């Protein structure tokens, strides 16, 4: 009788171990969920940093004229009266010699 009880307990232990390692909600699923949570947290941190930067930019645009002026100058190429605009054009191929100058 004791021998049968030990065999039944051993079989039950083996069945529970198999379920733990391979079944639904087992070790594999938990590890997969941990990895998904980690990736989601990283993505959320990147999005939060982006949102913070956008909020700061919106605050600057609402509160100060300096940010508006800077944006107009950089994106629209606007120039104040009395200023001289210089545009520096980089050569297409930085290693190429400069073209000959005309006389």
C-alpha positions as CSV (number, residue, x, y, z in Angstrom):
1,X,0.0,0.0,0.0
2,X,2.8,2.4,0.9
3,X,4.6,1.6,-2.3
4,X,1.5,2.5,-4.4
5,X,1.1,5.8,-2.5
6,X,4.8,6.6,-3.2
7,X,4.3,5.8,-7.0
8,X,1.2,7.9,-7.1
9,X,2.9,10.9,-5.4
10,X,5.9,10.5,-7.8
11,X,3.6,10.4,-10.9
12,X,1.8,13.5,-9.5
13,X,5.1,15.3,-9.0
14,X,6.2,14.5,-12.5
15,X,2.9,15.7,-14.0
16,X,3.1,18.9,-12.0
17,X,6.7,19.6,-13.1
18,X,5.7,19.0,-16.8
19,X,2.8,21.5,-16.4
20,X,5.1,24.0,-14.7
21,X,7.7,24.0,-17.4
22,X,5.6,23.5,-20.5
23,X,2.0,24.3,-19.8
24,X,0.0,27.5,-20.1
25,X,1.1,30.0,-17.5
26,X,4.3,28.1,-17.0
27,X,7.9,29.3,-16.9
28,X,8.1,30.0,-20.6
29,X,5.0,32.1,-20.6
30,X,6.2,34.1,-17.6
31,X,9.6,34.7,-19.2
32,X,7.9,35.9,-22.4
33,X,5.7,38.2,-20.5
34,X,8.7,39.7,-18.6
35,X,10.4,40.4,-21.9
36,X,7.3,42.0,-23.3
37,X,6.9,44.2,-20.2
38,X,10.6,45.2,-20.4
39,X,10.3,46.2,-24.1
40,X,7.0,48.1,-23.3
41,X,8.7,50.0,-20.5
42,X,11.6,51.0,-22.7
43,X,9.2,52.2,-25.4
44,X,7.2,54.1,-22.8
45,X,10.3,55.9,-21.5
46,X,11.3,57.0,-25.0
47,X,7.8,58.3,-25.7
48,X,7.7,60.1,-22.3
49,X,11.0,61.8,-23.2
50,X,9.6,62.8,-26.6
51,X,6.4,64.1,-25.0
52,X,8.4,66.1,-22.4
53,X,10.4,67.7,-25.2
54,X,7.3,68.6,-27.1
55,X,5.6,70.0,-24.0
56,X,8.7,72.2,-23.4
57,X,8.6,73.4,-27.0
58,X,4.9,74.2,-26.8
59,X,5.5,76.1,-23.5
60,X,8.3,78.1,-25.1
61,X,6.1,78.9,-28.1
62,X,3.2,80.0,-25.9
63,X,5.3,82.1,-23.5
64,X,8.2,83.6,-25.3
65,X,8.8,85.4,-28.6
66,X,12.4,84.2,-28.7
67,X,11.4,80.6,-29.5
68,X,9.0,81.8,-32.2
69,X,11.7,84.0,-33.7
70,X,14.2,81.2,-33.6
71,X,11.8,78.8,-35.3
72,X,10.9,81.4,-38.0
73,X,14.6,82.0,-38.7
74,X,15.6,78.3,-38.9
75,X,12.6,76.9,-40.7
76,X,11.4,79.8,-42.9
77,X,14.8,81.6,-43.4
78,X,13.4,84.9,-42.2
79,X,15.8,87.9,-41.7
80,X,15.3,91.0,-39.6
81,X,15.5,94.4,-41.4
82,X,19.1,95.6,-41.6
83,X,20.6,92.1,-41.4
84,X,22.5,90.4,-44.2
85,X,21.8,86.8,-45.0
86,X,24.7,84.5,-45.9
87,X,24.1,81.0,-47.2
88,X,27.0,78.5,-47.1
89,X,26.7,75.7,-49.6
90,X,28.6,72.6,-48.9
91,X,30.1,70.8,-51.9
92,X,28.3,67.6,-52.9
93,X,31.5,65.6,-52.8
94,X,33.7,66.8,-49.8
95,X,36.9,65.1,-51.2
96,X,36.6,66.6,-54.7
97,X,38.7,69.6,-55.6
98,X,36.9,73.0,-55.9
99,X,35.7,74.0,-59.4
100,X,37.9,76.4,-61.3
101,X,37.0,80.0,-60.8
102,X,35.9,82.1,-63.8
103,X,37.8,85.4,-64.6
